[in-house]
C-alpha cells in the first residue's frame, strides 16, 4: 500500500541493465519487469524501484545516497554477493549496533549490507 509522503520508489542508473538484473537475481532472488530496452523495474524488495540505462553510477564517493540491505547472516550474504559477481568495496567492519560491508554490482552502483552484532 502506498503511504502518504513516505519513501515509495528508488531509481538507479545501470550501464548494463542485463548484467545488473542477472546480479540481483543471482544474489538476492529479485525478479524484474522490463519497460522497453532502457528500463527495468523491481518490486517487493523492501522498496520498489528500477534501473534506467545510463553511463553514470551511484556511489557514496560521489555524494549519492546509500541503500542498505539487512541480513541475518552477513558472511553468507557477502559470499552470495561475490558469487553473483559483486565486488566487495569495503570489507566487513563494526559500527555501534552492528556490522556491515559495501559492494558494487556490475553497473558500478554501491550498496551495503548490515546485521546486528552477533548475527
LOMARKE-578857 format. One record per residue: residue number from 1; residue in three letters; x, y, z of N, C-alpha, C, O in turn. Coordinates in steps of 0.001 Angstrom, whole numbers. Layout:
<atoms>
  num  residuo      n.u      n.v      n.w     ca.u     ca.v     ca.w      c.u      c.v      c.w      o.u      o.v      o.w
  NUM      Ala        X        Y        Z        X        Y        Z        X        Y        Z        X        Y        Z
...
</atoms>
This chain:
<atoms>
  num  residuo      n.u      n.v      n.w     ca.u     ca.v     ca.w      c.u      c.v      c.w      o.u      o.v      o.w
    1      Unk      838    -1172        0        0        0        0      888     1242        0     1856     1320      756
    2      Unk      566     2174     -817     1306     3434     -860      949     4279      352     -224     4428      695
    3      Unk     1968     4829      998     1774     5638     2202     2059     7102     1863     3074     7426     1247
    4      Unk     1150     7968     2275     1268     9396     2008     2583     9950     2548     2891     9805     3731
    5      Unk     3344    10580     1676     4586    11279     1994     5661    10385     2616     6474    10856     3411
    6      Unk     5668     9105     2259     6700     8163     2675     7489     7739     1452     6968     7766      338
    7      Unk     8737     7349     1646     9530     6867      516     8801     5715     -145     8272     4831      529
    8      Unk     8777     5733    -1478     7970     4772    -2202     8716     4051    -3305     8368     2919    -3640
    9      Unk     9737     4678    -3880    10360     4125    -5078    11769     4687    -5192    12028     5818    -4781
   10      Unk    12666     3904    -5743    14038     4357    -5957    14447     3992    -7376    14069     2931    -7873
   11      Unk    15202     4845    -8026    15699     4552    -9363    17218     4687    -9386    17786     5636    -8846
   12      Unk    17854     3715   -10023    19309     3653   -10113    19738     3628   -11561    19047     3062   -12408
   13      Unk    20893     4247   -11857    21451     4122   -13203    22026     2724   -13388    22362     2049   -12415
   14      Unk    22136     2295   -14639    22759      996   -14938    23427     1073   -16299    22768     1297   -17315
   15      Unk    24735      887   -16312    25469      861   -17575    25053     -341   -18403    24975     -259   -19629
   16      Unk    24784    -1465   -17732    24402    -2697   -18400    23219    -3292   -17641    23410    -4039   -16682
   17      Unk    22009    -2967   -18060    20817    -3404   -17346    20748    -4924   -17273    20351    -5469   -16242
   18      Unk    21122    -5618   -18338    21084    -7080   -18335    21972    -7676   -17265    21547    -8586   -16552
   19      Unk    23197    -7189   -17132    24123    -7697   -16113    23669    -7315   -14705    23815    -8097   -13766
   20      Unk    23123    -6123   -14567    22607    -5702   -13265    21445    -6590   -12848    21380    -7012   -11693
   21      Unk    20527    -6881   -13760    19414    -7777   -13458    19920    -9173   -13094    19449    -9772   -12127
   22      Unk    20872    -9690   -13862    21419   -11017   -13602    22012   -11075   -12200    21788   -12038   -11467
   23      Unk    22776   -10036   -11823    23387    -9981   -10497    22330   -10035    -9398    22425   -10869    -8497
   24      Unk    21328    -9165    -9456    20332    -9109    -8385    19464   -10367    -8345    19022   -10766    -7267
   25      Unk    19214   -10991    -9476    18506   -12284    -9481    19344   -13328    -8767    18826   -14060    -7923
   26      Unk    20645   -13413    -9091    21524   -14434    -8513    21796   -14186    -7031    21746   -15122    -6233
   27      Unk    22079   -12959    -6657    22468   -12659    -5278    21284   -12582    -4320    21389   -13019    -3174
   28      Unk    20156   -12030    -4776    19046   -11746    -3872    17695   -12304    -4306    16699   -12118    -3608
   29      Unk    17649   -12989    -5456    16406   -13597    -5911    15378   -12625    -6474    14189   -12937    -6522
   30      Unk    15828   -11453    -6900    14902   -10459    -7445    14331   -10904    -8781    14939   -11694    -9502
   31      Unk    13153   -10382    -9096    12589   -10526   -10431    12313    -9125   -10965    12196    -8166   -10203
   32      Unk    12212    -9027   -12272    12103    -7726   -12934    10986    -7721   -13963    10599    -8761   -14496
   33      Unk    10482    -6536   -14227     9577    -6294   -15349    10254    -5247   -16221    10574    -4154   -15755
   34      Unk    10469    -5583   -17481    11105    -4653   -18413    10066    -3726   -19034     8977    -4152   -19418
   35      Unk    10425    -2465   -19120     9617    -1451   -19796    10469     -888   -20919    10989      224   -20825
   36      Unk    10605    -1661   -21973    11474    -1288   -23081    12913    -1670   -22777    13191    -2257   -21731
   37      Unk    13835    -1341   -23685    15231    -1746   -23519    16017     -899   -22517    17133    -1263   -22145
   38      Unk    15451      218   -22079    16204     1146   -21245    15703     1284   -19816    16144     2173   -19087
   39      Unk    14774      401   -19404    14260      489   -18039    13763     -872   -17585    13088    -1577   -18336
   40      Unk    14100    -1241   -16353    13622    -2480   -15767    13280    -2221   -14306    14074    -1634   -13572
   41      Unk    12094    -2663   -13886    11599    -2389   -12538    11645    -3637   -11668    11529    -4758   -12163
   42      Unk    11815    -3428   -10359    11732    -4500    -9370    10725    -4097    -8307    10439    -2912    -8129
   43      Unk    10187    -5084    -7602     9230    -4793    -6533     9384    -5827    -5424    10088    -6826    -5576
   44      Unk     8714    -5567    -4313     8710    -6461    -3155    10103    -6724    -2595    10406    -7840    -2172
   45      Unk    10946    -5701    -2593    12301    -5836    -2063    12542    -4889     -891    13682    -4512     -618
   46      Unk    11493    -4512     -217    11579    -3546      871    11248    -2153      376    10599    -1378     1079
   47      Unk    11685    -1834     -821    11391     -583    -1505    11362     -911    -2990    12331    -1454    -3520
   48      Unk    10276     -594    -3665    10203     -847    -5102    11105      127    -5842    11451     1185    -5317
   49      Unk    11484     -231    -7058    12344      663    -7823    12625      138    -9203    11944     -758    -9702
   50      Unk    13644      712    -9816    14013      304   -11151    15409      768   -11515    16034     1562   -10812
   51      Unk    15876      246   -12636    17170      620   -13199    16933     1224   -14572    16185      669   -15377
   52      Unk    17567     2359   -14843    17473     3007   -16149    18862     3036   -16776    19869     3172   -16080
   53      Unk    18902     2910   -18080    20185     2870   -18785    20874     4231   -18679    20306     5267   -19027
   54      Unk    22119     4196   -18188    22913     5408   -18021    24369     5016   -17845    24657     3929   -17344
   55      Unk    25277     5867   -18243    26703     5641   -18012    27139     6101   -16623    28287     5888   -16234
   56      Unk    26238     6728   -15875    26548     7197   -14527    26464     6044   -13534    25891     4995   -13830
   57      Unk    27045     6252   -12347    26921     5280   -11259    26543     6017    -9984    26745     7225    -9867
   58      Unk    25997     5280    -9041    25589     5834    -7762    26529     5292    -6684    26469     4114    -6332
   59      Unk    27396     6162    -6164    28343     5766    -5130    28424     6850    -4053    28162     8024    -4316
   60      Unk    28784     6444    -2857    28910     7426    -1783    30062     8389    -2040    30034     9524    -1564
   61      Unk    31068     7957    -2779    32199     8849    -3060    31795    10019    -3952    32492    11033    -4000
   62      Unk    30676     9886    -4657    30177    10991    -5482    28992    11690    -4821    28322    12514    -5443
   63      Unk    28739    11355    -3557    27690    12025    -2797    26317    11393    -2906    25340    11978    -2439
   64      Unk    26211    10225    -3503    24913     9562    -3652    24454     8951    -2332    25261     8644    -1455
   65      Unk    23151     8785    -2215    22595     8078    -1064    23009     6614    -1141    23230     6081    -2228
   66      Unk    23113     5972        7    23492     4567       75    22278     3760      512    21739     3992     1594
   67      Unk    21842     2816     -316    20796     1894       75    21448      701      756    22432      152      260
   68      Unk    20884      299     1911    21498     -721     2747    20519    -1879     2943    19396    -1687     3409
   69      Unk    20965    -3081     2581    20208    -4304     2812    20409    -4744     4259    21388    -4358     4897
   70      Unk    19479    -5553     4779    19640    -6196     6074    19872    -7679     5845    19290    -8255     4926
   71      Unk    20715    -8313     6666    20971    -9741     6580    21006   -10366     7965    21534    -9772     8905
   72      Unk    20438   -11575     8094    20553   -12348     9333    21919   -13006     9430    22351   -13370    10524
   73      Unk    22617   -13167     8286    23924   -13824     8249    24826   -13064     7287    24827   -13329     6085
   74      Unk    25580   -12135     7815    26365   -11213     6995    27376   -11932     6115    27514   -11602     4937
   75      Unk    28084   -12911     6670    29093   -13624     5890    28460   -14409     4739    29023   -14462     3646
   76      Unk    27316   -15007     4971    26622   -15747     3927    26179   -14806     2798    26334   -15128     1620
   77      Unk    25639   -13668     3158    25222   -12698     2147    26422   -12163     1389    26354   -11971      175
   78      Unk    27516   -11922     2089    28735   -11463     1422    29186   -12490      380    29575   -12113     -726
   79      Unk    29140   -13752      711    29543   -14802     -228    28606   -14854    -1438    29067   -15041    -2564
   80      Unk    27304   -14691    -1219    26343   -14664    -2334    26631   -13491    -3274    26567   -13631    -4495
   81      Unk    26947   -12343    -2691    27274   -11160    -3499    28501   -11447    -4361    28503   -11152    -5557
   82      Unk    29538   -12019    -3762    30762   -12353    -4507    30470   -13365    -5613    30905   -13179    -6750
   83      Unk    29741   -14429    -5292    29442   -15480    -6268    28626   -14949    -7441    28745   -15453    -8557
   84      Unk    27804   -13939    -7195    26971   -13358    -8252    27732   -12334    -9090    27194   -11822   -10072
   85      Unk    28972   -12029    -8718    29777   -11083    -9488    29885    -9701    -8891    30399    -8788    -9537
   86      Unk    29410    -9528    -7666    29572    -8250    -6986    31009    -8093    -6505    31712    -9081    -6289
   87      Unk    31432    -6864    -6343    32783    -6569    -5873    32675    -5945    -4487    32008    -4925    -4310
   88      Unk    33330    -6556    -3511    33317    -6016    -2150    34221    -4781    -2136    35429    -4882    -2348
   89      Unk    33628    -3634    -1888    34395    -2384    -1897    34844    -1978     -497    35845    -1277     -348
   90      Unk    34119    -2408      526    34518    -2202     1917    34251    -3496     2658    33107    -3943     2743
   91      Unk    35309    -4107     3199    35168    -5375     3921    34327    -5183     5170    34110    -4057     5616
   92      Unk    33855    -6287     5732    33018    -6246     6929    33727    -5456     8034    34893    -5694     8346
   93      Unk    32990    -4519     8606    33510    -3716     9718    32399    -3531    10740    31217    -3671    10428
   94      Unk    32800    -3215    11964    31843    -2986    13045    31548    -1507    13168    32393     -658    12884
   95      Unk    30343    -1221    13592    29927      142    13926    28998       10    15131    28526    -1094    15404
   96      Unk    28718     1083    15859    27854      955    17032    26511      311    16659    25732      888    15901
   97      Unk    26251     -874    17192    24990    -1558    16945    25017    -2621    15875    24024    -3325    15696
   98      Unk    26126    -2770    15147    26136    -3793    14117    27436    -3911    13355    28478    -3391    13753
   99      Unk    27333    -4620    12237    28451    -4802    11315    27905    -4654     9906    26716    -4869     9671
  100      Unk    28775    -4286     8964    28319    -4187     7578    29480    -4259     6614    30646    -4166     6999
  101      Unk    29127    -4430     5332    30094    -4334     4238    29432    -3592     3096    28207    -3488     3031
  102      Unk    30265    -3073     2186    29776    -2386      996    30189    -3182     -228    31204    -3879     -216
  103      Unk    29389    -3073    -1295    29729    -3748    -2544    29229    -2927    -3722    28355    -2070    -3586
  104      Unk    29809    -3215    -4881    29285    -2653    -6119    28779    -3798    -6980    29343    -4892    -6983
  105      Unk    27713    -3528    -7703    27146    -4508    -8622    27738    -4247   -10010    28466    -3269   -10178
  106      Unk    27450    -5092   -11014    28128    -4986   -12309    28064    -3627   -13005    28960    -3308   -13788
  107      Unk    27035    -2815   -12746    26986    -1492   -13361    27738     -443   -12569    27808      714   -12986
  108      Unk    28316     -834   -11407    29140       78   -10620    28430      796    -9491    29042     1627    -8819
  109      Unk    27154      504    -9258    26427     1148    -8169    26810      518    -6833    26991     -695    -6729
  110      Unk    26929     1367    -5818    27330      917    -4478    26100      665    -3607    25152     1450    -3600
  111      Unk    26140     -444    -2879    25130     -799    -1888    25875    -1282     -650    27091    -1475     -690
  112      Unk    25151    -1478      447    25751    -2037     1655    24798    -3076     2225    23616    -3113     1884
  113      Unk    25334    -3915     3098    24551    -4922     3811    24963    -4845     5273    26154    -4771     5573
  114      Unk    23992    -4861     6191    24314    -4801     7595    23598    -5907     8368    22629    -6495     7887
  115      Unk    24095    -6176     9570    23438    -7075    10518    23772    -6613    11928    24710    -5844    12138
  116      Unk    22993    -7092    12890    23303    -6792    14284    24588    -7517    14667    24982    -8489    14023
  117      Unk    25229    -7037    15715    26406    -7725    16233    25955    -9095    16731    24958    -9208    17443
  118      Unk    26694   -10128    16353    26347   -11475    16738    25442   -12185    15745    25211   -13387    15877
  119      Unk    24927   -11473    14760    24047   -12100    13761    24870   -12660    12624    24317   -13227    11682
</atoms>
